[in-house]
Amino acid sequence: MWHIITAVALFVTYKIYVKILNCHSHHDAVLTGKVVIITGGSFGVGYKAAKDLAARGAKVILGCRDLDKGRNAQEAIIKVTGNKNVAYRKLDLASLESVRRFVKDFKDSGTRLDILINNAGAVKTGTVHTNDDIVESLQVNYLGGFLLTVLLVPILKQSGNGRIVNVSSILHRLGKMDLEKINCENVYNSFQMYCNSKFCNILFTKELAKRLSGTGVIVNSVEPGFIRTKTYSKNASLLENLSYLVQKLFLKSSSEGAQTLLYLALSDECEMVNGKHFSGCRETTISDKAEYGEMASKLWKFSEETVRLKCEETIM
Ligand SMILES: NC(=O)c1ccc[n+]([C@@H]2O[C@H](COP(=O)([O-])OP(=O)(O)OC[C@H]3O[C@@H](n4cnc5c(N)ncnc54)[C@H](OP(=O)(O)O)[C@@H]3O)[C@@H](O)[C@H]2O)c1
C-alpha cells in the first residue's frame, strides 16, 4: 500500500515541478503588419507556434519540406485563427539549393521580415550524406538553418528590430565539436549526430549574436523540453497506446513546447536580450563547452565553407 502512496506522491510532485517549469506566452503582443518565417511549421512545436503567431495577426510563412503537409497546416491555421495571411513555401533544409531558392523567392516578393524561427529538426541517420555532401543530420538540424539565417539577416536588419530564435535541445550538452570529424560518414551514430547538431545551434547563436550586436537584430536559442510525439489511435497496437499513455503522463505537449519559442519571439522583456539560451521562458545555462568563443568562431568558418557562402554574403 505504502509503495502505491509513495509512487502517487512522487508522480504528483513531478507533475507540479513540470507545471512550475512550464510557462505560457500570456503576453498580449499583437503582430498585425509583422512577418514571420518558421521552419518545420507543418507539424509539432513549429505548427503550434505558427498557429499562435497567426492568431496574433502576423503574416506567417511556413517553410516546409513536404508541400502537402504545408497546405494542410496552412488550411488548419486559417480555419482556427481566421487569419488568411498564412502561406507555405517549399523549403528542404537538406538541400542548399532549396534554401537558396526559398530565400530568393522571398526576397523577390519584397516582403519585410520581423521574426525568423529556426525550428525544424529531426533525428536522422549519421551515415547518409545529402547531395551537398553533408551528413544529413548536420545539414537539416544546423547547416540548412545557418545558410537560411545568414541570407535573411539583411532583410531582418531592415525591419529595425528583427528577432531570430534557434531551437536547440538539452541534448546539446552531449554534443561533441570535432570539426575534423563532424561531417564524416559513420563516425557518429544518429543520436550523437543529433546532439552534435544541437550543440552547433548553441554555438551558432553565440557567434551570430556577437556579429549582430548593435544592429537591432537579436538572436537567442531555446530548448523546448521533451515533447510527446505519439497520438492515441483506436487502431494502434496495445504497445503503441501504452507508449502514448507514458508520453502523455510524462512529456510536454507540442503546445507547451512552443511557449518558450513564442516568449523569445514576442515578449518585451526579451527585446534587448541577445545571444542567450532559454528553457521554460527563463534564461538558462548552456554546456560549459559552448562558452568557448574560439570554438564558436571556428564553427562559423567551417559552416561558411561547408555551405559555400559567397564573400559578399558573410556577416562580419
Ligand atoms: N520533440 C522533442 O522532444 C524535442 C526535444 C528537444 C528539442 N526538440 C527540437 O524542437 C524542434 C521541433 O521538434 P518537434 O518535436 O516539433 O519535431 P517534429 O514534430 O518531428 O517536427 C519537425 C518539423 O521539422 C520538419 N523537417 C524535418 N526535416 C526537414 C527538412 N529537411 N527540411 C525542412 N523541414 C524539415 C518536419 O517536416 P516533415 O513533417 O515534412 O518531416 C516537421 O515540420 C526540433 O528542432 C527538435 O530538434 C524537440
The ligand as a MOL file (V3000), in Angstrom:
LIG
                    3D

  0  0  0     0  0            999 V3000
M  V30 BEGIN CTAB
M  V30 COUNTS 48 52 0 0 0
M  V30 BEGIN ATOM
M  V30 1 N 10.4060 16.5230 -29.6180 0
M  V30 2 C 11.2230 16.7190 -28.5820 0
M  V30 3 O 11.1210 16.0820 -27.5280 0
M  V30 4 C 12.3060 17.7780 -28.6920 0
M  V30 5 C 13.1660 17.9820 -27.6010 0
M  V30 6 C 14.1470 18.9620 -27.7000 0
M  V30 7 C 14.2790 19.7050 -28.8680 0
M  V30 8 N 13.4400 19.4660 -29.8990 0 CHG=1
M  V30 9 C 13.6120 20.2780 -31.1250 0
M  V30 10 O 12.4190 21.0220 -31.3310 0
M  V30 11 C 12.2140 21.2240 -32.7320 0
M  V30 12 C 10.8210 20.7890 -33.1240 0
M  V30 13 O 10.6520 19.4530 -32.7110 0
M  V30 14 P 9.2730 18.6800 -32.8820 0
M  V30 15 O 9.1710 17.7290 -31.7570 0
M  V30 16 O 8.1660 19.6230 -33.1210 0 CHG=-1
M  V30 17 O 9.5950 17.8420 -34.1980 0
M  V30 18 P 8.5730 17.2160 -35.2610 0
M  V30 19 O 7.2250 17.0910 -34.6630 0
M  V30 20 O 9.2320 15.9880 -35.7770 0
M  V30 21 O 8.5340 18.3220 -36.3920 0
M  V30 22 C 9.7110 18.6770 -37.0540 0
M  V30 23 C 9.3990 19.5850 -38.2090 0
M  V30 24 O 10.6090 19.7500 -38.9260 0
M  V30 25 C 10.3650 19.4550 -40.2840 0
M  V30 26 N 11.5080 18.9450 -41.0270 0
M  V30 27 C 12.1480 17.7620 -40.8710 0
M  V30 28 N 13.1180 17.6440 -41.8010 0
M  V30 29 C 13.0850 18.7770 -42.5590 0
M  V30 30 C 13.8060 19.2490 -43.6690 0
M  V30 31 N 14.7780 18.5110 -44.2550 0
M  V30 32 N 13.5080 20.4580 -44.1880 0
M  V30 33 C 12.5250 21.2170 -43.6580 0
M  V30 34 N 11.7850 20.8160 -42.6010 0
M  V30 35 C 12.0640 19.6100 -42.0620 0
M  V30 36 C 9.2650 18.4260 -40.2660 0
M  V30 37 O 8.6570 18.3370 -41.5400 0
M  V30 38 P 8.1110 16.9190 -42.0510 0
M  V30 39 O 6.8270 16.7350 -41.3060 0
M  V30 40 O 7.9530 17.1090 -43.5170 0
M  V30 41 O 9.1390 15.8940 -41.6820 0
M  V30 42 C 8.3690 18.9910 -39.1710 0
M  V30 43 O 7.5240 20.0040 -39.6660 0
M  V30 44 C 13.3190 20.4330 -33.4400 0
M  V30 45 O 14.3820 21.3050 -33.7560 0
M  V30 46 C 13.7750 19.4440 -32.3800 0
M  V30 47 O 15.1200 19.0530 -32.5740 0
M  V30 48 C 12.4440 18.5270 -29.8430 0
M  V30 END ATOM
M  V30 BEGIN BOND
M  V30 1 1 1 2
M  V30 2 2 2 3
M  V30 3 1 2 4
M  V30 4 1 4 5
M  V30 5 2 4 48
M  V30 6 2 5 6
M  V30 7 1 6 7
M  V30 8 2 7 8
M  V30 9 1 8 9
M  V30 10 1 8 48
M  V30 11 1 9 10
M  V30 12 1 9 46
M  V30 13 1 10 11
M  V30 14 1 11 12
M  V30 15 1 11 44
M  V30 16 1 12 13
M  V30 17 1 13 14
M  V30 18 2 14 15
M  V30 19 1 14 16
M  V30 20 1 14 17
M  V30 21 1 17 18
M  V30 22 2 18 19
M  V30 23 1 18 20
M  V30 24 1 18 21
M  V30 25 1 21 22
M  V30 26 1 22 23
M  V30 27 1 23 24
M  V30 28 1 23 42
M  V30 29 1 24 25
M  V30 30 1 25 26
M  V30 31 1 25 36
M  V30 32 1 26 27
M  V30 33 1 26 35
M  V30 34 2 27 28
M  V30 35 1 28 29
M  V30 36 1 29 30
M  V30 37 2 29 35
M  V30 38 1 30 31
M  V30 39 2 30 32
M  V30 40 1 32 33
M  V30 41 2 33 34
M  V30 42 1 34 35
M  V30 43 1 36 37
M  V30 44 1 36 42
M  V30 45 1 37 38
M  V30 46 2 38 39
M  V30 47 1 38 40
M  V30 48 1 38 41
M  V30 49 1 42 43
M  V30 50 1 44 45
M  V30 51 1 44 46
M  V30 52 1 46 47
M  V30 END BOND
M  V30 END CTAB
M  END
